[in-house]
């Protein structure tokens, strides 16, 4: 791409981004997605964290700014359950490591699986209590899991349970059919463990009573701000901080100025420019990791985009490598596959049938009869009708309007008229799940449970009225659906990976969706902050070790 064009794209992207200042959403549902929002959401990445030091119990309170926050403190409201782990209040039976492999947490490392592959038996660790002092027995865990299954569509979609039995510290979960990734689900925050024997009437405002290093103290529903205080009876070591205040801000720029101005100690979700400005400054630590998140361009096949040629032309017109390297300042990887470059699912080996090729995009449009007969710079349909395609974007992530503006300019070069529609994130999400869009940009965490099969089926499996999912685009492929069914009984990890790669290639060959970019996750802190973590799972922000070096 020539320098002149890059400059034009950057200017357009800046104008688009500026329209969103102060319009950020505090909801993380669609953004964290699927079964996010079903947000969301991966396989491997190295965890980066600030310089560690031995935790020393003190009176310090840390302030963390975030551009994302929960709508409530109820773990079963939408995808607010992510925040039960992010805020350090709840924990799960297992915990994802830097490779998205489940490791022991509340449960012992050893577990068994019956010969018929339906009964998993776990041992709950001794000596753990909820923050109210109640002992965490297998029965307490059983009640917590059953409560989630009975009250959460997401939880129920993960596990079809026949029985759950508890005996002392022994917990047995029997599924109706073999579930190859049940242990992964036991690390998903939808199954965070909390005391469900207490009165849960006001859980939305007061939050659950968990086993984590912190306890909810307050929640401001007007702005999403949350305060947590030390769990004095925490089971897994000394809690260094007296508490943490999570300030939910409206946009990345506000979080940047709060951090650089010294009013907060750490900030999550700064935009690309601000991260680069802090890089190399010894007063700050930049914790940046590749993510399992994909920025999608969903295409609705019910309308003008039913024509595969038109979809292919749009994809081939878009220079995703320049978007990632220049417009997004190297804080993103260019999109190729449905699953990100951080995951072991074929990013470097699958065939991109719609790689950047604007000359071919123009050629296939010509051959299909899309011509500009009135000289306005935009092509008409083969039937001679003028058309424009609306790109729906949202304000919760800085890169989304930037990508839309770049797509608009690139498509204009081949004579395709794109118009941008800016919505609040919750509205855009509703449009996605109802099918009320032509092209809709959405960022989705694709491995919230450590394995992407369920998320892929949620968004790309054939829509079924009896078992509805989020695929209202009209996309349907019998081979893809058959592979999804095979994965439900595939226990071998390598075999699962190969089947998922087959699904990806079929989707790419169908040219039914755009895979624009994979964002890096960033957590920026003062140099004196320690124990903040940033991993591919995006769950574990704080711990008992979180504190200050001085």
PyMOL commands that set and color helices and strands:
alter all, ss='L'
color gray80, all
select helices_A, chain A and resi 3-18+29-32+81-86+138-151+153-158+182-185+189-191+203-206+252-260+272-278+304-306+308-317+320-327+358-368+398-413+425-434+453-460+478-487+493-510
alter helices_A, ss='H'
color red, helices_A
select strands_A, chain A and resi 48-49+61-66+94-96+102-104+107-113+119-124+161-167+170-175+214-219+226-230+243-248+266-268+284-290+293-299+332-334+389-394+418-423+439-445+513-526+529-530+533-534+547-548
alter strands_A, ss='S'
color yellow, strands_A
deselect
rebuild
show_as cartoon
